[in-house]
């Protein structure tokens, strides 16, 4: 009989794996497990160790809460995703975001109306 927690964690792993565009084979490779073992985890037939859970969180860019509780949201909060980015990339991401905000500001700026004197 499958344990409820294994089923829930497995469903969440699959959800976030697909959400991030990973195939089962690619995620299994990154985790150093077989695709069959990952499949068994995703369907709840087996549980995963804490060390594997930690690797899954790091690779998929989610916290353990996202995998342990049934509160997934298809559109993840940006702060949740940034928590798992290596610090050396944060400055680059900040510059990219700033550039995009400047482009948005320019694109949405209303043309100034001319007034007659």
C-alpha positions, 0 to 999 in steps of 0.5 A, spaced: 500 500 500 502 506 498 503 511 503 499 518 502 506 522 503 509 518 498 504 519 493 503 527 495 511 528 494 511 524 488 505 528 485 509 535 487 515 532 484 512 531 477 508 537 477 514 541 478 519 537 474 514 538 468 513 545 470 520 547 469 521 543 462 525 537 465 524 530 462 524 524 467 530 522 464 534 528 465 532 530 472 534 522 474 540 524 471 541 530 475 539 526 481 544 521 480 538 516 480 535 511 475 529 514 471 525 508 474 526 510 481 524 517 479 518 514 476 516 510 482 517 516 487 513 520 482 507 515 483 508 514 490 510 507 490 517 509 494 519 514 498 525 519 497 531 520 502 532 527 505 538 528 501 535 526 495 529 531 497 534 536 498 537 535 491 530 535 488 529 542 491 535 545 489 534 543 482 527 545 481 528 551 485 523 550 490 522 549 497 521 543 501 514 545 503 512 545 495 513 538 495 511 536 502 504 540 502 499 540 497 499 548 496 502 548 489 501 554 484 502 553 477 505 560 477 510 560 482 512 567 486 519 570 483 522 570 490 521 563 491 524 561 485 530 566 486 531 563 493 535 557 490 539 561 485 546 561 486 549 568 489 553 569 483 548 570 479 543 574 483 547 581 481 546 579 473 539 577 474 538 584 478 541 588 472 536 584 467 530 585 471 532 593 472 533 593 464 526 590 463 523 595 468 526 601 464 524 598 457 517 597 460 517 604 463 519 607 456 514 603 453 508 605 457 510 612 458 504 616 455 506 621 450 506 628 453 501 633 451 503 639 448 499 645 451 499 652 447 501 658 450 
